[in-house]
Amino acid sequence: MIQAVMIGITGVFLALFLKQTKPEYAVCISVGTGLLLLLLAAGRLSLVVENIRLIQDAISVQSAYIQVLLKIIGITYISEFAADICRDAGCSAVAGQIGVFAKLSILAVSMPIVSALLQTVQNFLGG
């Protein structure tokens, strides 16, 4: 965590310094810092996936549900990253559209689970 904080703070100070003289480079520094932090997070993500697999084995959850959960996590993280970069570059409308697309993507990815839930409720009610 300290490594991520140090990278983030260094990137912010560098971007702020360059923003006064070369604003176009400040965006590049911001994107580069974000990508570096994304790579650090990817290392942590493997640990999360491993623990989710252990939970899946312990309570026998279908792998399709775990895959959907991981896709939703990925969509959320990537869309937030992209939207933050757009906001930093002054393109808040594009950031908003990325957020809308991410929400629709999450809805689309989760539809099989919603369908299975509705089928279970229907079976439970005797329909």
Backbone bond lengths (Angstrom), bond angles and torsions (degrees), N, CA, C in turn:
res aa  C-N    CA-C-N  psi(-1)  N-CA   C-N-CA  omega(-1)  CA-C   N-CA-C  phi
1 M - - - 1.453 - - 1.529 110.69 -
2 I 1.309 116.34 -39.98 1.465 119.80 179.75 1.520 110.44 -62.11
3 Q 1.326 116.13 -38.37 1.461 120.53 178.27 1.538 110.81 -61.50
4 A 1.318 116.90 -44.23 1.464 121.08 179.86 1.530 110.69 -64.64
5 V 1.320 116.79 -42.07 1.468 120.82 179.40 1.525 110.15 -63.26
6 M 1.305 116.86 -43.37 1.467 120.18 -179.18 1.530 111.14 -65.20
7 I 1.323 117.09 -41.24 1.466 120.12 177.16 1.524 109.81 -63.18
8 G 1.329 116.63 -44.64 1.459 120.91 -179.39 1.514 112.68 -62.25
9 I 1.312 116.63 -47.72 1.468 120.78 -178.87 1.530 110.62 -65.12
10 T 1.321 117.27 -42.34 1.464 120.92 178.28 1.525 110.43 -61.31
11 G 1.338 116.02 -44.21 1.460 120.09 178.86 1.516 112.33 -62.39
12 V 1.322 116.60 -41.28 1.469 120.64 179.96 1.526 110.67 -65.51
13 F 1.324 117.07 -46.35 1.470 119.11 179.59 1.524 111.43 -62.57
14 L 1.315 116.23 -41.23 1.458 120.00 178.94 1.527 110.51 -64.65
15 A 1.328 117.03 -43.46 1.466 120.93 178.75 1.531 111.29 -63.97
16 L 1.332 116.71 -41.63 1.471 119.86 178.03 1.526 111.29 -63.87
17 F 1.322 116.56 -39.64 1.461 120.73 178.86 1.531 110.46 -64.24
18 L 1.337 116.39 -44.26 1.461 119.95 -178.27 1.523 112.96 -75.72
19 K 1.311 117.23 -22.51 1.465 120.92 -177.58 1.526 111.58 -60.66
20 Q 1.323 116.94 -31.27 1.469 120.66 -178.86 1.524 111.95 -75.06
21 T 1.336 116.69 -34.37 1.460 119.02 -175.88 1.529 113.26 -103.71
22 K 1.315 117.24 -41.80 1.472 122.66 -178.67 1.529 109.40 -135.69
23 P 1.332 117.65 81.65 1.472 120.36 -175.40 1.525 113.67 -59.54
24 E 1.344 117.24 -30.44 1.462 119.22 -179.96 1.533 111.92 -66.70
25 Y 1.324 116.65 -29.20 1.464 119.84 177.42 1.529 111.65 -77.13
26 A 1.316 115.71 -27.30 1.468 119.21 179.40 1.523 110.49 -62.65
27 V 1.324 117.72 -39.23 1.461 121.19 177.20 1.528 110.08 -65.12
28 C 1.325 116.68 -40.92 1.472 120.35 178.54 1.527 111.26 -62.90
29 I 1.314 116.86 -40.79 1.467 120.89 177.76 1.521 109.70 -64.58
30 S 1.320 116.94 -40.74 1.456 121.20 178.88 1.522 111.01 -63.06
31 V 1.321 116.90 -44.46 1.468 120.99 178.48 1.527 110.54 -65.01
32 G 1.312 117.09 -44.54 1.463 120.85 178.94 1.516 112.71 -61.36
33 T 1.311 116.29 -42.35 1.465 120.82 177.66 1.526 109.79 -63.55
34 G 1.312 115.96 -43.57 1.463 119.87 178.33 1.518 112.49 -61.72
35 L 1.327 117.06 -41.99 1.469 120.75 178.29 1.522 111.53 -64.86
36 L 1.302 116.32 -39.59 1.466 119.96 177.58 1.525 110.55 -63.26
37 L 1.311 116.38 -42.32 1.469 120.15 177.59 1.528 110.98 -67.83
38 L 1.326 116.96 -33.25 1.463 121.09 176.00 1.525 110.71 -63.34
39 L 1.313 116.73 -40.36 1.465 120.24 176.97 1.527 111.57 -64.70
40 L 1.313 116.53 -38.95 1.468 119.77 176.20 1.530 110.78 -64.08
41 A 1.322 115.47 -41.19 1.473 119.97 -179.97 1.522 110.86 -66.23
42 A 1.316 117.60 -34.01 1.469 120.85 179.48 1.527 110.52 -61.11
43 G 1.310 116.88 -35.50 1.463 120.26 176.18 1.517 111.93 -64.49
44 R 1.306 116.12 -38.83 1.471 120.63 177.41 1.526 111.13 -70.83
45 L 1.316 116.04 -32.07 1.450 120.61 -178.07 1.524 111.64 -62.71
46 S 1.311 117.39 -34.50 1.466 119.55 178.77 1.527 110.67 -63.03
47 L 1.309 117.19 -35.22 1.466 121.16 176.50 1.528 110.70 -66.46
48 V 1.320 116.85 -41.08 1.462 121.60 178.22 1.528 109.89 -63.86
49 V 1.330 116.92 -44.78 1.465 120.96 179.76 1.525 110.55 -61.55
50 E 1.310 116.73 -42.07 1.461 120.58 178.80 1.533 111.02 -61.07
51 N 1.316 117.36 -43.01 1.465 120.49 178.78 1.524 111.90 -68.58
52 I 1.315 117.37 -35.57 1.462 120.28 176.31 1.527 109.47 -64.10
53 R 1.307 117.02 -39.56 1.480 120.52 177.80 1.531 110.43 -63.63
54 L 1.313 117.60 -39.25 1.474 120.43 177.40 1.527 111.10 -63.76
55 I 1.321 116.23 -41.87 1.463 120.52 177.35 1.528 109.68 -63.71
56 Q 1.328 115.57 -41.75 1.458 120.49 179.64 1.529 110.83 -59.43
57 D 1.315 117.13 -43.63 1.459 121.03 179.29 1.526 111.61 -67.82
58 A 1.326 116.51 -35.75 1.462 120.39 -176.76 1.524 112.43 -71.56
59 I 1.315 117.82 -36.62 1.467 119.25 -177.30 1.531 112.56 -114.81
60 S 1.296 116.89 10.89 1.467 124.75 176.67 1.531 113.35 49.35
61 V 1.312 115.29 59.92 1.457 122.28 174.15 1.521 107.32 -87.88
62 Q 1.320 116.77 140.63 1.459 120.17 179.33 1.527 110.02 -62.18
63 S 1.325 115.49 140.82 1.465 119.99 -177.33 1.523 112.15 -64.00
64 A 1.322 117.91 -27.00 1.473 120.47 178.61 1.521 110.80 -61.36
65 Y 1.331 116.62 -37.43 1.464 119.65 179.67 1.527 111.02 -68.34
66 I 1.302 116.16 -39.57 1.471 120.71 178.21 1.524 110.02 -65.40
67 Q 1.330 116.91 -41.13 1.463 120.10 178.80 1.521 111.42 -62.13
68 V 1.323 116.42 -40.82 1.467 120.24 178.32 1.525 109.80 -64.16
69 L 1.322 116.87 -43.17 1.462 120.77 178.40 1.529 111.08 -59.21
70 L 1.311 117.40 -44.67 1.464 120.87 179.67 1.528 111.68 -66.40
71 K 1.327 116.67 -37.56 1.467 119.62 176.90 1.527 110.52 -63.84
72 I 1.316 116.30 -42.33 1.468 120.09 179.65 1.524 110.72 -63.25
73 I 1.323 116.79 -41.33 1.464 120.49 177.31 1.526 109.90 -61.56
74 G 1.316 116.77 -44.53 1.465 120.97 179.50 1.520 112.66 -63.27
75 I 1.327 116.72 -45.53 1.468 120.96 179.00 1.522 109.96 -60.10
76 T 1.319 116.09 -44.19 1.466 120.21 -178.32 1.521 111.28 -63.15
77 Y 1.322 116.91 -47.55 1.461 120.20 -176.41 1.530 111.18 -65.75
78 I 1.318 116.61 -46.89 1.462 120.21 -177.29 1.528 111.18 -66.23
79 S 1.337 116.95 -40.82 1.465 118.91 -179.32 1.530 111.27 -67.99
80 E 1.323 117.82 -38.80 1.471 119.92 176.96 1.521 110.84 -63.52
81 F 1.335 115.78 -41.43 1.465 120.85 178.60 1.525 110.07 -60.09
82 A 1.328 116.79 -49.03 1.465 121.01 -178.08 1.534 110.96 -66.34
83 A 1.327 116.91 -41.66 1.468 119.94 -179.53 1.526 111.15 -65.43
84 D 1.319 117.50 -39.04 1.470 120.28 177.90 1.520 111.52 -63.79
85 I 1.329 116.39 -39.37 1.467 119.69 177.70 1.527 109.77 -63.95
86 C 1.319 116.36 -42.89 1.470 119.91 178.77 1.523 111.24 -62.51
87 R 1.329 116.78 -41.74 1.474 119.68 178.40 1.525 110.75 -63.45
88 D 1.341 116.69 -42.42 1.466 120.07 178.70 1.524 111.59 -61.58
89 A 1.325 116.28 -32.73 1.465 120.48 -179.48 1.531 111.64 -83.54
90 G 1.346 117.03 -1.13 1.450 120.49 178.01 1.523 114.23 88.29
91 C 1.309 117.06 15.07 1.467 121.15 -178.76 1.522 109.90 -110.79
92 S 1.332 116.07 68.73 1.459 120.12 -175.44 1.531 112.02 -69.12
93 A 1.332 118.10 -28.04 1.467 119.99 177.85 1.532 110.32 -65.34
94 V 1.312 116.64 -41.62 1.470 120.62 177.77 1.525 109.50 -65.62
95 A 1.320 116.87 -40.19 1.467 120.81 177.76 1.518 110.63 -59.95
96 G 1.311 116.84 -41.73 1.458 120.62 178.22 1.519 112.01 -63.74
97 Q 1.316 116.88 -39.97 1.466 120.44 179.21 1.525 111.47 -68.35
98 I 1.315 117.18 -34.46 1.468 119.96 174.70 1.521 109.42 -62.62
99 G 1.337 116.32 -41.10 1.462 120.29 178.04 1.521 112.25 -62.61
100 V 1.325 116.83 -42.26 1.465 120.67 178.29 1.527 110.28 -63.78
101 F 1.324 116.80 -45.24 1.464 120.44 179.73 1.525 110.83 -62.66
102 A 1.332 116.82 -38.65 1.467 120.12 178.60 1.521 110.95 -63.68
103 K 1.326 116.82 -42.29 1.467 120.02 179.40 1.522 111.09 -63.83
104 L 1.324 116.63 -41.61 1.459 120.02 177.39 1.538 111.19 -65.89
105 S 1.314 116.53 -36.91 1.465 120.37 177.90 1.523 111.22 -65.37
106 I 1.318 116.27 -41.87 1.467 120.33 177.66 1.524 110.25 -63.42
107 L 1.319 116.53 -41.11 1.465 120.19 177.49 1.524 110.55 -62.06
108 A 1.319 117.13 -44.62 1.464 120.99 -179.85 1.530 111.72 -63.79
109 V 1.323 116.49 -42.15 1.465 120.77 -179.44 1.524 111.12 -67.15
110 S 1.319 117.13 -33.48 1.461 120.50 -175.45 1.527 114.02 -87.80
111 M 1.322 118.47 -5.52 1.462 120.47 -177.61 1.531 114.06 -58.23
112 P 1.333 121.10 -38.41 1.468 118.83 176.82 1.529 112.80 -60.31
113 I 1.314 117.39 -35.43 1.464 120.60 178.71 1.523 109.97 -71.23
114 V 1.311 117.07 -41.18 1.464 120.21 177.87 1.531 109.92 -62.52
115 S 1.324 116.74 -42.16 1.468 120.71 178.17 1.525 111.17 -62.52
116 A 1.314 116.79 -43.31 1.468 120.38 178.79 1.524 111.08 -64.24
117 L 1.318 116.85 -38.47 1.465 120.87 178.13 1.526 110.81 -64.80
118 L 1.320 116.51 -44.98 1.457 120.14 178.42 1.526 111.49 -63.77
119 Q 1.322 116.86 -38.41 1.475 121.13 176.85 1.528 110.41 -63.84
120 T 1.317 117.79 -40.51 1.454 121.87 178.14 1.523 111.07 -64.10
121 V 1.321 116.14 -43.38 1.473 120.11 178.11 1.525 110.22 -63.63
122 Q 1.316 116.32 -42.37 1.468 120.81 179.26 1.533 110.58 -62.84
123 N 1.326 117.92 -43.21 1.466 121.30 177.19 1.517 111.49 -64.23
124 F 1.332 115.67 -37.87 1.465 120.79 -179.42 1.531 111.12 -65.26
125 L 1.328 114.90 -38.61 1.458 120.33 -179.46 1.535 112.76 -79.99
126 G 1.323 115.88 -3.21 1.457 120.30 176.23 1.505 114.12 84.07
127 G 1.314 116.44 23.04 1.443 119.23 -175.52 1.465 112.00 -95.28
